[in-house]
Amino acid sequence: MSTPTFKTTSRFVTRILDRTATPVYLVSNEYVVNYANQACAQWVGVDLEQLIGAKCVFASQSQGNDLQDRLQGLCPPPSLFEAEINPEQSPQEQPNRRLAVSTIDKNQNAVWRTASISRVLAQNQDDGLTGVLVICGDVVEPEKLDVIAHADPTRLHDALTQIRTRTDRIYCLESLVGVSAYANRMRRQAETAIRSDVDLLIHGPRGTGKEHLARTIHTARDRSDNSARSDLLPVHCSIADQQLIQQNIKDFVTNRTAGGFSGNDQVQDWLLLLDVDRLGEAGQSELLGFIQLPDFPLRTIATSNQSLTKLAEQGSYSKELAFHLSTMTIQLPALSDRQRDIPLLAQALLERDNFQRDRQLSEFSKPALEMLAEFNWPENIDQLNQTILAAAANTSNSQIDQADLPDEFHGALSAMRIGTATETSIQLDSYLAGIEKQLVDRALKQAKGNKTKASKLLGISRPKLLRRVQYFELESTSPDFSEIVEQIEETDTPSSEKS
C-alpha cells in the first residue's frame, strides 16, 4: 500500500487544533498519544505534559493506574489502524468513522463523547503525526450510545467499560463479567464479601476462577481498610495431610506472633485454603482444632469444587468445619449455565492480554463469536481463555476469525454437535418449552430487542413476555449494546434507588 502525503505541515495543523475548544488527539500506530490539545487534556483531567507521550491500551479492565485507566477509553479499536487508505485522496476526502470514546472522572464514572476518527499519515515521519486522529464531539449519555454506528464487537467493548465504571473496578474480574442473572448475583456477592471481614467460601466447578476471585477479594479488603496490609498464606488442601496442615498453621502462628499479635490487633492475616473439599478426615480434624483455639482468631478464605454444607449433609465432611468455613459463600456456576455471558467474557479475556501484546487485538468476527457462544466449555473459563490465547497467536489481523480458532476447539465443537444430533429421547414438556423459547427468541430478534414490540408480535402482554424471558434466560448471544446497558442498570441499581 502506498503512503499518501500531506501538503500542509504538521506544525500548521497543530497550530489550528491547539486553538479549538473541541478535544482532539492523535494516537500513533504504536498506541502512543503523539498529539493532544489543551481541551483534550482538560476533558481527560490530566496535565497536557502527562497526556502526550503516554501509551493507551484497547482494554476495559482497570490497571490500578489512574492515568492508564483514563487513557483506556481513548484508545481507538486496533482494527482502525488497518484501514485501507486511498493514496489518491486528500486527508479531507478520507472516510471518517464514528465511535464513542470515554474517560474516567474523579467519581470513577465514565464520561462519554461521540467522536469522528480518520487515518492520517504525515509528510515527514519525524513529525510524529502518523496514526489515528480523533476529533471528539458532544458528551453523550451511556444509554444513547447505541445510536452511534458501532460494529457489534465495539458494542461489547463499550458494555465492558460500562460494567467496570458502574461497579468497583477493583474486583471487576473476567469471571464476574456478564449480564446474566448469574453474573449479576456474583457481582453483588463479591461486593458484600469485600465490605465484610468474615470467613469466606468460594465454590464452583474447576476452571471458574475461584482462586483468582479469592485473592482479589482479599486484596480489595486490604485497600478498603486503612490498617496495615495483611498476608494471605495459601494451603493446597488436595495434597495436604495432617502433618502438613499442622506445619502451615504453626508457620502462620509464628509469623503473627513475630509481628506483635494481640487480641486487639487490627491486622488480620488469612489462610487461603485451596480445594478444601479434598482435605482428608485427619486434616479436617487438625484444621478444626486450630480454628477452635480461643486465643487465636484464625481467619480463612477457602475454595471448593462443591458446597461444604451439602457434603456435610451427605456425611462426607465435618459439619463443624463446614459451618466455620462457610460463614459467607459465593457460588461460581459452570460456564455452560451462563452461555449468554460468553461474548462479553471472550471480549474481556481478549482485551486483558492487550497489556502484554506488542500487537493489540480488537474483536472477534461474528461467526467466531457465535461458535464460542455455542460450545459448552466443560473446563469453563480456563478453557475459554486458552482457546482465545491460541486464536490470538494464530491471527495475523486485529480481528479473530473462526479460522483462527485452534483445531482442538473445532474438533471438540464438531463432536459436541454430533453428540447432540444423535440424542433420540424426547420429553414432551421440555420439547414444547424449547419451541416456545425459540418463538420468543425469534420475536425479540425481529423486534431488535424491543420487548414491547416483541410482545405485540407474539400476541401476549409485555409483563408475560418479561416473565418468559426471565424464565428462559433468553438473550441474543451478541446482545445489542442498549439492551446490555438496560440490564446492567436494572440489576445493579440498589433497591432503595429504584424506589
C-alpha positions, 0 to 999 in steps of 0.5 A: 500500500502506498503512503499518501502525503500531506501538503500542509505541515504538521506544525500548521495543523497543530497550530489550528487544533491547539486553538479549538475548544473541541478535544482532539488527539492523535494516537500513533500506530504504536498506541502512543498519544503523539498529539493532544490539545489543551481541551483534550487534556482538560476533558481527560483531567490530566496535565497536557505534559502527562497526556502526550507521550503516554501509551493507551491500551484497547482494554476495559479492565482497570490497571490500578493506574489512574492515568492508564485507566483514563487513557483506556477509553481513548484508545481507538479499536486496533482494527482502525489502524488497518484501514485501507487508505486511498493514496489518491485522496486528500486527508479531507476526502478520507472516510471518517468513522464514528465511535464513542470514546470515554474517560474516567472522572474523579467519581470513577464514572465514565464520561462519554463523547461521540467522536469522528476518527480518520487515518492520517499519515504525515509528510515527514515521519519525524513529525510524529503525526502518523496514526489515528486522529480523533476529533471528539464531539458532544458528551453523550449519555451511556444509554444513547450510545447505541445510536452511534454506528458501532460494529457489534464487537465495539458494542461489547467493548463499550458494555465492558467499560460500562460494567467496570465504571458502574461497579468497583473496578477493583474486583471487576474480574473476567469471571464476574463479567456478564449480564446474566442473572448469574453474573449479576448475583456474583457481582453483588456477592463479591461486593458484600464479601469485600465490605465484610471481614468474615470467613469466606467460601468460594465454590464452583466447578474447576476452571471458574476462577475461584482462586483468582476471585479469592485473592482479589477479594482479599486484596480489595479488603486490604485497600478498603481498610486503612490498617496495615496490609495483611498476608494471605498464606495459601494451603493446597488442601488436595495434597495436604495431610495432617502433618502438613496442615499442622506445619502451615498453621504453626508457620502462620502462628509464628509469623503473627506472633513475630509481628506483635499479635494481640487480641486487639490487633487490627491486622488480620492475616488469612489462610487461603485454603485451596480445594478444601473439599479434598482435605482428608478426615485427619486434616479436617480434624487438625484444621478444626482444632486450630480454628477452635483455639480461643486465643487465636482468631484464625481467619480463612478464605477457602475454595471448593469444587462443591458446597461444604454444607451439602457434603456435610449433609451427605456425611462426607465432611465435618459439619463443624468445619463446614459451618466455620468455613462457610460463614459467607459463600459465593457460588461460581456456576459452570460456564455452560449455565451462563452461555449468554455471558460468553461474548462479553467474557471472550471480549474481556479475556481478549482485551486483558492480554492487550497489556502484554501484546506488542500487537493489540487485538480488537474483536472477534468476527461474528461467526467466531463469536457465535461458535464460542457462544455455542460450545459448552466449555466443560473446563469453563473459563480456563478453557475459554481463555486458552482457546482465545490465547491460541486464536490470538497467536494464530491471527495475523489481523486485529480481528479473530476469525473462526479460522483462527480458532485452534483445531482442538476447539473445532474438533471438540465443537464438531463432536459436541454437535454430533453428540447432540444430533444423535440424542433420540429421547424426547420429553414432551414438556421440555420439547414444547418449552424449547419451541416456545423459547425459540418463538420468543427468541425469534420475536425479540430478534425481529423486534431488535430487542424491543420487548414491547414490540416483541410482545405485540408480535407474539400476541401476549402482554409485555409483563408475560413476555418479561416473565418468559424471558426471565424464565428462559434466560433468553438473550441474543448471544451478541446482545445489542449494546442498549439492551446490555446497558438496560440490564446492567442498570436494572440489576445493579441499581440498589433497591432503595434507588429504584424506589 
